[in-house]
Structures are given as C-alpha cells and as structure tokens.
Amino acid sequence: MTFTFHAVDRFVNRDHDLAALEAWWASEDRNALNLHGRRRVGKSWLFRRFAHGKPATVLVAERLAPGAQLTRLAVQLEGSVGVLPQIADVAELFRLMYRLGAEEPHLVVLDEFPYLLPTATAARGELLTSIQAVMEEERDRSKAKVVLCGSHVQQMQALMSEGSALRGRLTTLRVDPLRFGEAARLIEDTGAVERIERYAVAGGMARYLAELGAGGPLDELICNRLLDPNGALFNDPREVLEHELAQVGTYFSVLQELSGGEKALGEIAGALRMPATSLPRPLDTLRDMAVTERRTPVDARASEKSSRYRISDPFLRFWFRFVFPFQEDLAAGLAPEDLYRLEIAPELADHVAPVFESLCREWVRRNRGDRVSRVGSWWGPTTKAGRDQGRFTEEIDLIGVGRSRVAVMGECKWTTKPLSVSILAALHEYKVPALTQRGLKAAREVETVLFCRTGFTDGLIEAAVADAQLTLVTLDELVAGL
C-alpha cells in the first residue's frame, strides 16, 4: 500500500534529515530507527514526507488504556493487513509490523511509541524484553523497515541506554530545531533585522515558525497568537511541558528565572530560595529534554563552577519571560497591545541579543572552519589593571580556538548605535589580557571579527581597512553567510 502525504507540496527544509532517512532506507541496516525530538519540532511531517510514495504504514499511538490502544492500532493496520487483526499485546503488534514486509520492502512507522510503555519500571522492562524477542525472531527474515518515533525525548533516549533490552537493536536519529539558515524559507523576507527578530521569537521549532515567521508584522502576530487568550500559542508551552513532566512547579520556576538571561547555579538557587543541591536534577531533566543547556567558558571544562544555564529555545525563553507571568492579567482583560507596548517592546532588543550572538558564533563556524575547530564565548575575572579601573569580570562574546590556540575573537552587539573604535580598546586593554592570564594562548595571527546590528562608525571602518586582521561583518553579510 503506497503512502500519500497530502501536504507534500508544503513541506520545506529538513534536507539533511531526509537524506539520513533515505540512506537508512537504502542500507542493509536491520535495526529499527529511533526517531525522536521535542514536540513541535516537525517529526510527524518529516516521517510522512519520507514515507510519501513508498510502500508504508503509519501507526499513531494515543494516551489510552492498553486494550483500547491495541484496538485502535488494529484498526489502523487493517488497510495494510487486509483484515482487522486481533492484537493480544504489544509484542504481537511488532510481529504484525515486521510481517508487513514478509515479501516486499515495507516502511512501518509507529508514532508516539512511549504511549505504549508502562510507567512502572519493571513492567516497562518486561515489555521491552518481549519486543526484543520479536525483533530477534522476525527482523532478519523480514523486509520491513521499522521507525519508532516519540516526543518524550528522555524515554526515547533511554531505549539506547545501558540496560535497555533494545540497546544495540536501534539506530538513532534526533530531529533538532531548525537553524536560522534552514528556517529562512519559513520566515518572511522583510529585511535582516526583522528576520533575526522573528527567529529570536519563534526559534527553530516548525510549529512556532509557521505561526510567527510570516503573515504580517511581528508585533501583530505576537499579540494575536501569543498574548490573546484565544491565540494558538497562548498556552502551548504549558501544555507541551505538562504533557511530559509529572510535577511542573519547580521546572516552571526555573524556566521563568532563566527567561531573563543565563545564570549560574547559585544565582538560580538564590532567586528561587531553594538549596543549590536540589536543582541539578530538574536542570538535568530540562537539559535531557533539549529545553535548557549548560554553558562554560571556551577554556573551561563542563564540570567547573563557572557554568551558566540558559533556555536553549528562544520561543520558550520569550514565552516564560513575556507571556507566562501575565496570563492571568490577559485572561482578565488586559489588552495584548497594551502588554506588548509596556513590557515587550522596550525589552525586545535584550531578548534578541543572545540569539544574535549565537548566530554570530555560527557564522564563524561556517566561515572560519579552516582556522577554528571550537567556537564559544569566554568570561572570567579581570586583571589587576582592570581592577584598578573598577572592573571585576571580563567577557568576550566570541572566541574561536584551533589547535588549542585562540585564532578568532570578536564582539557581537545588538545595539541601536554603530560600533566605534572604543570596542577595540576595551577588547585589547582588558579582555584579552584577562583571557590570556587563564593560560589560553593566542595563535600567531588572531583575527578580530565584529558584528553589530546598526553597523560601524567611519573610524572603525578605516581601522579595518588598515588592519587585515580586523573584519567587520554587516547584518546582511551575517544573514547571507548562514
């Protein structure tokens, strides 16, 4: 039975993921494919686009009681099997899936696979062991290629872990949010500033890009889709997180605290009036879900106390900063336009700035890959000269390291004023000495790369003309380079 994806003409991007899926389909790999990623990232459209035109069966599990679940899946299988099958248990479901490829290649996708797993650890292990037994018996004599798909990232990753009955029997493919360049076809072409702002609000999740990437001015879309209690995205993050987390109170508190910017563990604990020892577990859970990430200076190890935590998804960061705290007021009649004017418009640049910095670092990875193998940022204590001037810490937005030496450094400023030559003075008088006192050495030639929303003063442009190791990247050049 050939599968038809009726929205195939509207599918864009995901070329790399589609290529990986096609390579797996054409290969001799008999393992089932573990296809996972956060809810709203676009997995369902991806595997349907992959299945389009192939002999394929798509099964979708729901949050139902086990018996009702199997009955529903039997109905979905009827068209492929030819009769309504009687499915006694999940192991029998997998047997039927593999037997769809008894004679000819057949793609079988089982979406929302975690809904089939019991919550109790012992029962889940028993079920996975029964699936393993069917795989051992059926997969090598079947021409079926099986995809297990799920949005519960932790549970899908646990299938690959030590002790899982399916370890060694799955090939993994994680679907990540779209990068800026990949998302370009979903973002209205209204100029570099506006395109970066849209991406900084919507992030790289396909659902949010579809709602906020195009279709009108960004402020109107925010008011209509995010701030209106009847808007499509007003409650979406709450529903997604509550769907995956048993008790959301601590998680929501952490995310709201991080929505204002990245913070160290002690800062989070102090703001929430919680012991720091109680935070690693929720932070690790959110990191496993690809909601938060831990950052360290480019010269530091991940275990060092200099770590900072931040929300990795720009949309969630926006929602927890500007929507979540005001939902009761909006539901009680606060006009979305008033909230936007009072709370969002004055702080939008501050929200966009860290996304802009990330895009600048990505530009360096893409355009200076012949010189640097690692790109990040750096922060640490200042030098004695800095302390004499009342400075306590230094931070460099962009550091590119190749062969353990700094080869590229730079600053990324989402400001309303052009950068002037004073940026170079601060960089070389205070920041670079603070960096080198930590033991990170410089290459023979170090390129300084500067990015700014509003460009550069004539003095800085003249300095770049005179210095071959000083590069000024305009906003249009940044967008084109991504």
Beta strands, then each sheet from edge to edge (+ up, - down):
strand 1: 32-36
strand 2: 56-60
strand 3: 106-111
strand 4: 144-150
strand 5: 170-174
strand 6: 292-295
strand 7: 308-311
strand 8: 374-381
strand 9: 393-402
strand 10: 405-413
strand 11: 441-452
strand 12: 470-473
sheet 1: 2+ 3+ 4+ 1+ 5+
sheet 2: 6+ 7-
sheet 3: 8+ 9- 10+ 11+ 12+
end
